[in-house]
Amino acid sequence: MTSKYLTNDEAAQYLRIKPSTLRRWTCERKIPFRKHGSKTLFCVEDLDSWSAENTVDSEVDEHDNLLSSLKAEYQSEFE
């Protein structure tokens, strides 16, 4: 059975980030963690929830639409 608590290195691997990044996020309190005595541990369920809450939508904004239309317009002129 896998532990539901991960060390810094295990949690970094789980999130596919560098351990130093996870330590910085922990110090900045950007990510949920738990202190068990002197150990900092990460609950898999907390990490999954945090990740879901921090999902960025991949919407195309007006700027991207304008660039695409200009590119298509100029590309057709050179063909």
N, C-alpha and C positions, 0 to 999 in steps of 0.2 A: 504494500500500500504506500502511495506517495504522500508525503507530508503536505498539508495544506499551507504550511508556512515555508517561505523560501528565504535563503540568505541573500545578501546583496548581489553576489555573483550569480546565483541561481535566478534571481528575479530579473537581473539585467539580461541574462541569456533568454529568459522567457519572453521579455519585451523586445529582444533583439536590439539592445542599446549597449553602450559601453558601461562598465561598472562605475567609472568615474562620473558619468552623466547621471546615473541613478543616485550616487552619493550627493551630488550637487542638488538634484531635485528634492532629495530628502532634507537637506539642510535648508533649502528654500521653502520647504513644506508644500511642494507642488504635487506630491504624490502620496497616497495613504501608506502609512507604515505603522508598526507596533514596536514598542520597546519591551523586551523581556529581560529584565535585569540590565546588563550592559549591552545586550545584543539587539540589533535592529533587524526586524523580520518583516516580511511582506506576505500578506495573505493573498492567495491566488484569486479568491472571489473578489477581494477589494481591487486588485489589479485589473481584473476583467471589467468590473463596473467602472473604474476610473477610465479605462481605455474606451469603453463605449460612450461615456460622457464627453470625451475629448475627441470624438470623431469629427473630422472636417468634411463638409459636403464639397463635392467636386463640381459645383455650379460654374457654368461659363458666364462671365460677366459681360457687360456691354463693351468694355474695352477689347476683350478677346474677340467678340463678334465683329467689331469695327476692323480690327487688324486682319481677320480672316477675309472679310469682304474686300478690303483694299488689296490684299495679296492676290486674291482671285482676279480682281479687276486688272491689276498690272501684269499678272502672269499671262493673261489672255492677249494682252497687247504685244507681247514678245514672242508669241508662238506663230 
